[in-house]
Amino acid sequence: MDPAEIAAELLRAEAARTQIAPFTDAFPDLDVETAYAAQAAFIAAKLAAGDILVGAKLGLTSRAKQQAMGVSEPLYGMITSSMLAPYGEPVDRAALIHPRAEPEIAFLLARDVTAPATVTSVLAATEVVFAAVDILDSRYDNFRFRLPDVVADNASSGRIILGPDPRRPSELVDLRLLGCVLRTNGNVVATAAGAAVAGHPAASVAWMANRLAERGQHLRAGWIVSSGSLTAPVPLEPGTVVTAELDGLGTVEVTTK
């Protein structure tokens, strides 16, 4: 398939809030490079409509998720201004298709991160980190997709909410040891530590910087980079309250309207 055609169909599905079949159903040989080209066209359309590029997001950063998908490395997408949801305000669920929420550690970069990137160079370039909730919203039927589908779909981009208590990495314990508790309506549904993300959250950011370099790009100063989920996502149903508590970074509460 032509990347522009893939992007156009995804944009129509997003605007109409309708689910579509994964492209790999009809085109099983769709490759990841074509999918990233479709993702670029998807983002370019948003920027042309007035959005601003504000960051990047990672997915499939845990070994368990990679094994479940039959892949050996993460994937990435981009964050535009319309994807940032204000902290403390209910999320308009009617604007989404079938959202799911997952807890993450997000990095605010003080300077560019270029290849060869490492955990050390990412931390040195980081101004602060946030507790965050990434609200996924796949355009595909019942979140059913293969790797090229989700890459084209901008890593199931929906909304991202940053917590109110950013901290410098030096003010925290080792990010690998930072604990996370995820609750739905007050009930604990998952716990994790920062090492659940690629062994170290900064490692997934470094991976993305190195992959972008292969395309002549880099992570930019001022960007928010969401490093990948610490736990499995939970459905964000009407009336559901999801809270993510991260040691030293406070709690992010997500409600819907």
C-alpha positions as MATLAB code, in Angstrom:
seq = 'MDPAEIAAELLRAEAARTQIAPFTDAFPDLDVETAYAAQAAFIAAKLAAGDILVGAKLGLTSRAKQQAMGVSEPLYGMITSSMLAPYGEPVDRAALIHPRAEPEIAFLLARDVTAPATVTSVLAATEVVFAAVDILDSRYDNFRFRLPDVVADNASSGRIILGPDPRRPSELVDLRLLGCVLRTNGNVVATAAGAAVAGHPAASVAWMANRLAERGQHLRAGWIVSSGSLTAPVPLEPGTVVTAELDGLGTVEVTTK';
ca = [
       0.000    0.000    0.000;
       0.982    3.598   -0.502;
       1.952    5.248    2.842;
      -0.185    8.306    2.080;
      -3.235    6.088    1.543;
      -2.644    4.312    4.842;
      -2.326    7.639    6.674;
      -5.467    9.026    5.050;
      -7.526    6.005    6.079;
      -6.246    6.212    9.668;
      -7.022    9.928    9.830;
     -10.556    9.310    8.561;
     -11.072    6.621   11.195;
      -9.782    8.913   13.928;
     -12.009   11.800   12.836;
     -15.106    9.602   12.567;
     -14.200    7.629   15.731;
     -14.691    4.375   13.873;
     -12.693    1.149   13.932;
     -11.109   -0.289   10.818;
      -9.554   -3.650    9.984;
      -5.755   -3.867   10.288;
      -4.032   -3.226    6.981;
      -2.089   -6.469    7.317;
      -5.356   -8.415    6.966;
      -5.430   -7.466    3.288;
      -1.710   -6.768    2.868;
       0.156   -9.324    5.014;
       3.494   -8.298    3.495;
       3.214   -4.689    4.677;
       6.672   -3.881    6.038;
       7.759   -1.708    8.950;
       9.604    0.862    6.813;
       6.437    1.514    4.801;
       4.554    1.744    8.097;
       6.931    4.403    9.435;
       6.486    6.335    6.183;
       2.718    6.152    6.745;
       3.219    7.360   10.320;
       5.212   10.330    9.011;
       2.378   11.180    6.614;
      -0.137   10.835    9.486;
       1.857   13.317   11.590;
       2.468   15.669    8.659;
      -1.290   15.941    8.133;
      -1.785   16.876   11.771;
       0.927   19.533   11.582;
      -0.597   20.930    8.396;
      -3.907   21.237   10.271;
      -2.269   23.365   12.986;
      -0.825   20.886   15.473;
       2.701   21.363   16.817;
       5.240   18.582   17.214;
       6.012   18.411   20.949;
       7.624   15.026   21.536;
       7.774   11.306   21.000;
       6.410    8.122   22.538;
       7.663    4.558   22.751;
       5.848    1.245   22.741;
       6.635   -2.449   23.108;
       9.485   -1.559   25.469;
       9.096   -4.641   27.674;
      10.469   -8.053   26.712;
       7.108   -9.671   27.532;
       5.246   -7.419   25.081;
       7.870   -7.950   22.394;
       7.580  -11.715   22.738;
       3.781  -11.493   22.589;
       4.046   -9.525   19.320;
       6.854  -11.665   17.927;
       9.279   -8.733   17.596;
      12.732   -8.059   18.989;
      12.700   -4.307   19.575;
      10.384   -1.419   20.542;
       8.500    0.901   18.243;
       7.959    4.645   18.379;
       5.468    7.346   17.497;
       5.299   11.112   17.755;
       3.407   13.429   20.097;
       1.612   16.501   18.783;
       0.090   19.300   20.832;
      -3.471   18.018   20.495;
      -2.445   14.755   22.173;
      -1.446   16.507   25.411;
      -4.405   16.479   27.792;
      -4.454   19.010   30.662;
      -3.714   17.575   34.081;
      -6.716   17.561   36.400;
      -9.363   17.836   33.683;
     -11.600   14.913   32.654;
     -10.758   13.265   29.362;
     -13.461   13.564   26.721;
     -14.034    9.884   26.084;
     -16.508   10.642   23.299;
     -13.600   12.029   21.280;
     -11.884    8.639   21.395;
     -12.748    5.156   20.113;
     -11.808    2.575   22.754;
      -9.169    4.140   25.001;
      -6.880    2.290   27.372;
      -4.651    3.868   30.014;
      -1.138    2.886   31.024;
       1.430    4.417   33.427;
       4.714    5.744   32.093;
       7.777    7.812   32.962;
       8.103   10.826   30.663;
      11.293   12.794   30.032;
      11.483   16.533   29.309;
      14.668   17.106   27.338;
      16.825   20.141   28.101;
      18.948   19.561   24.999;
      19.039   17.435   21.872;
      19.759   13.724   22.148;
      21.758   12.438   19.206;
      23.406    9.132   18.326;
      25.195    7.283   19.705;
      22.821    7.692   22.647;
      23.126    5.829   25.937;
      21.353    5.807   29.291;
      24.015    8.210   30.569;
      23.641   10.664   27.691;
      19.850   10.631   27.940;
      19.929   11.365   31.668;
      22.470   14.130   31.114;
      20.166   15.718   28.511;
      17.054   15.447   30.704;
      15.697   18.487   32.512;
      13.020   16.646   34.527;
      10.975   13.467   34.492;
       7.237   13.190   35.090;
       4.763   10.555   36.107;
       2.503   10.207   33.091;
      -0.520    8.323   31.829;
      -0.539    7.412   28.160;
      -4.081    6.946   26.866;
      -3.870    4.576   23.921;
      -6.584    4.641   21.261;
      -5.961    2.248   18.393;
      -7.938    2.852   15.223;
      -8.129   -0.919   14.655;
     -10.918   -3.326   15.549;
     -10.639   -4.393   19.180;
      -6.977   -3.336   19.391;
      -6.134   -6.129   16.940;
      -3.022   -5.426   14.878;
       0.425   -6.582   13.813;
       3.598   -4.534   14.195;
       3.353   -2.585   10.889;
      -0.264   -1.669   11.664;
       0.513   -0.143   15.049;
       3.581    1.663   13.716;
       1.471    3.289   10.991;
      -1.151    4.165   13.609;
       1.432    6.292   15.441;
       1.847    3.746   18.245;
      -1.886    3.864   19.092;
      -1.679    7.547   19.952;
      -4.542    9.033   21.920;
      -3.808   11.402   24.783;
      -0.948   11.882   27.245;
      -1.344   13.386   30.704;
       1.720   14.586   32.611;
       1.708   14.610   36.402;
       2.121   17.783   38.483;
       5.343   16.831   40.301;
       8.305   16.752   37.895;
      11.694   15.952   39.353;
      15.268   16.051   38.151;
      16.644   12.532   37.743;
      19.254   13.311   40.410;
      16.482   13.957   42.926;
      15.117   10.443   42.563;
      16.252    6.938   43.295;
      17.655    4.998   40.376;
      14.861    5.103   37.785;
      15.170    1.339   37.409;
      13.983    0.980   41.016;
      11.225    3.582   40.910;
       7.977    1.877   41.939;
       4.592    2.208   40.266;
       1.096    1.292   41.459;
      -1.802    1.357   38.980;
      -5.363    1.495   40.326;
      -8.799    1.375   38.737;
     -11.583    2.828   40.877;
      -9.291    2.531   43.873;
      -8.419   -1.135   43.340;
      -4.806   -2.103   42.670;
      -4.619   -3.751   39.243;
      -0.859   -3.744   38.642;
       2.492   -2.886   40.179;
       5.876   -2.482   38.539;
       9.283   -0.849   38.744;
      11.048    1.375   36.241;
      13.185   -1.533   35.045;
      10.066   -2.952   33.373;
      10.819   -0.486   30.564;
      13.788   -1.844   28.596;
      15.718   -2.470   31.817;
      15.889    1.314   32.370;
      13.420    3.966   31.107;
      16.280    6.025   29.685;
      17.388    2.993   27.661;
      14.216    3.114   25.577;
      14.744    6.845   24.965;
      18.314    6.111   23.867;
      17.047    3.357   21.554;
      14.713    5.834   19.854;
      17.465    8.440   19.456;
      19.641    5.849   17.757;
      16.835    4.697   15.454;
      15.957    8.272   14.507;
      19.589    8.849   13.578;
      19.206    6.163   10.905;
      16.583    8.461    9.329;
      18.654   11.620    9.744;
      16.570   12.791   12.706;
      17.075   13.258   16.449;
      15.232   13.903   19.709;
      14.955   17.644   20.204;
      15.463   19.934   23.171;
      12.089   20.842   24.684;
      10.437   17.581   23.661;
       8.494   15.333   25.985;
       9.478   11.693   25.460;
       7.200    9.063   26.974;
       9.418    6.053   27.591;
       6.916    3.178   27.429;
       4.412    1.460   29.653;
       5.349    0.131   33.077;
       2.325   -2.200   33.156;
      -0.346   -3.599   30.869;
      -2.986   -1.000   29.901;
      -6.463   -0.896   31.443;
      -9.684    0.084   29.626;
     -10.781    3.678   30.222;
     -14.525    3.157   30.388;
     -17.116    5.862   31.179;
     -17.089    6.515   34.903;
     -13.746    4.774   35.419;
     -11.107    6.472   37.558;
      -7.557    5.370   36.773;
      -4.685    6.450   39.016;
      -0.988    5.902   38.498;
       1.246    6.490   41.501;
       5.011    6.639   40.915;
       7.520    6.912   43.746;
       8.812   10.457   44.032;
       6.718   11.671   41.089;
       3.269   11.735   42.670;
      -0.032   10.488   41.348;
      -1.771   11.058   38.029;
      -5.557   10.573   38.173;
      -7.552   10.154   34.987;
     -11.327   10.515   34.805;
     -13.670   10.768   31.851;
     -16.571   12.996   30.933;
];
